[in-house]
Amino acid sequence: MIERAVRWADERAGSSSFLHHALRKAFPDHWSFMLGEINLYCFLVLIATGTFLALFYVPSANEVIYAGPYALLRGEKMSEAFDSVMHISFQVNAGLLIRQIHHWAANVFLAAIVVHMCRIFFTGSFRKPRDINWVIGILLFFAAMFEGFTGYSIPDDLLSGMGLRIAVSILESVPLVGTWAMFFLLGGNFPSTLMLQRLFTVHVYIMPLLLFGGIGTHLAILWKQKHAQFPGPGHTEENVVGSPLFPRYTVKTLALLFGVAAVHAMLGAFVQINPVWLWGP
C-alpha cells in the first residue's frame, strides 16, 4: 500500500529524481561547518519556547495589584504584562524553566551567529559567488539582535524599562525623523499604553517571520551553491567531499539538534536567575 502511494505521488509530482539527488547531497565532515546548524536549532528552540510563553503573556500596560505567591511584591501596583510574567514564573507548570530556556537560547543564538560569521570571514567563504549569502547572514544577525531587544523589553520590569528608555532616547535623537519614528513605533510618548502591544506584535509575529524567511533564503542559496570546503585531496570548486545527507549526515545533524536542546534545558534548569535580581525586593 505504501509503495503504491509513493509511486502514485511520484508519477504526478516527479519527485523521485529530486529526492535521490537531495538524499545523496554531500556535506563537509569538518565540525566547523555545523556551526550554522547550531544557529538553526537555537531558532527552533526559541520558536517552541516562545510559543509556550506567548500563550500566557498579556501585552497590556493596565495597572493591577499583584496578589500572587511572590511575597515581596504582594500588594504592589504593576502592569498586567509584568503580572503575567510573574504568573508564568511562579504559577505555570515549568513556566520559569521555559523562560530560562528561552533566555539562554537567545543568548546562544546570537553568540553562535558571531562564531559562524567568524568562520565564514576568516576562511574567505564570503567571496564571490557567495557574497550575497554573506550579506543575508549579516542582515539576519542584526534582525536577531532587534528580535532579542524586543523580547528583552516586553516583561515591563525595571531592567527592561531602563533599556527601552535608552533605546527610545537614541531613536528620538535622530535628526528630522527621530520623533516621528518614536511616535510611530510606540503609539505616543514613552511610556505609552500601546507600547507593549506593539513590541509584542513585533517580537512574536513580524520578526520571527522575517527571520524564518531570511533563514530559508540563506539555506536555499547554500543548497544551490554548495559549501565552500577547505583545501584537500579531490576538493574543487565544483564538488563537495564529505558525508551524504542520508543516512550519515542526518544522524549527525539530529544528534546536534538533541544536543543543542539538551544544553539549553540544562542551562535553564541549573543557571537560574534569582527573581530578586530581576525585579527587586
Disulfide bonds with the S-S distance in Angstrom:
none
